[in-house]
Structure formats: structure tokens, C-alpha cells
């Protein structure tokens, strides 16, 4: 998925929100389907260095639409962020 992200950078923290859109593929015993997927959400990065941050909570509403209906999920993630290039 891909899409726009808006960020507010402070010295120690970066706050962000995004809207991501793309495709999803599901394969079952009888049918397969490829269709729309989207994620709307945001989070906070703790800037521990100019090029490294720790992603604290990132929360997304994640949805997919297949033949059998729409799936609505909540996704919680975190990890390391490596930044390349200049500000």
C-alpha cells in the first residue's frame, strides 16, 4: 500500500498521520480474490538520533473488501525507523 503521510517534527518526537491505499489478495480452498485494501491511522516516533527513531505506537484502521464482504481490523505496530537523506 502507498499514500500520503503528514508529519509534525519536533526535537525529540515526530507525530504522523497517513492514508494508505492498495490491493490485497486472498486465497481459499475454492476461491481466490484480489481487491481493494486501505489503512488510515498514525503514530509517534521517538527520535533517538538524527537518522534513527523508535516507533512507539502506530495504530491503523485496516480494511479489505473481498467477495465474501468487508473485513475491518485494527493494526498496532512498532519498531525501528531509519531515515535517509536530508531534512
C-alpha positions in Angstrom: 0.0 0.0 0.0 1.0 3.6 -0.5 -0.3 7.0 0.0 0.2 10.4 1.7 1.7 10.9 5.1 1.7 14.2 7.1 4.4 14.6 9.8 5.0 17.2 12.5 8.6 17.0 13.6 9.8 18.2 17.0 13.2 17.8 18.5 12.5 14.5 20.4 9.3 13.3 18.7 7.7 13.1 15.2 3.9 12.8 15.0 2.4 11.5 11.8 -0.9 10.5 10.2 -1.4 8.7 6.9 -3.9 7.3 4.4 -2.7 4.2 2.6 -4.4 2.5 -0.3 -3.6 -0.5 -2.4 -4.5 -4.1 -3.1 -5.0 -7.3 -1.1 -5.0 -10.9 -2.2 -6.8 -13.8 -0.5 -6.7 -17.5 -1.5 -9.1 -20.1 0.0 -9.8 -23.7 -0.7 -12.2 -22.9 -3.5 -11.8 -19.2 -4.5 -9.2 -16.6 -4.8 -9.8 -12.8 -4.9 -7.8 -9.6 -5.3 -9.4 -6.3 -4.4 -9.1 -3.0 -2.5 -7.2 -2.5 0.8 -6.8 0.6 2.9 -5.3 1.8 6.1 -6.0 5.1 7.9 -4.0 5.9 11.1 -0.9 7.4 12.6 1.6 7.3 15.3 4.6 8.7 17.1 8.4 8.3 16.5 10.9 8.9 19.4 13.9 10.5 17.7 17.0 9.0 19.4 19.4 10.2 16.7 19.2 12.2 13.5 18.8 9.1 11.4 17.3 6.6 13.9 14.0 6.7 15.7 11.9 4.2 17.7 8.4 3.9 16.5 6.2 3.9 19.6 2.6 3.1 18.9 1.4 3.1 15.3 -2.3 2.5 15.2 -4.2 1.9 11.9 -7.7 1.1 10.9 -7.1 -1.6 8.2 -9.8 -2.7 5.8 -10.1 -5.1 2.9 -13.0 -5.8 0.6 -13.4 -9.3 -0.9 -16.2 -11.3 -2.5 -17.4 -12.5 0.9 -17.6 -9.0 2.3 -15.6 -6.3 4.0 -13.0 -7.0 6.8 -12.4 -4.3 9.4 -9.3 -4.7 11.6 -7.2 -2.7 14.0 -3.4 -2.9 13.5 -1.0 -1.9 16.2 2.8 -1.9 15.4 6.1 -0.5 16.4 9.8 -0.9 15.6 12.9 1.0 14.4 12.9 3.8 11.8 16.0 4.6 9.7 15.9 7.9 7.9 18.0 8.5 4.8 18.7 11.8 3.0 18.4 15.4 4.3 15.7 17.2 6.2 
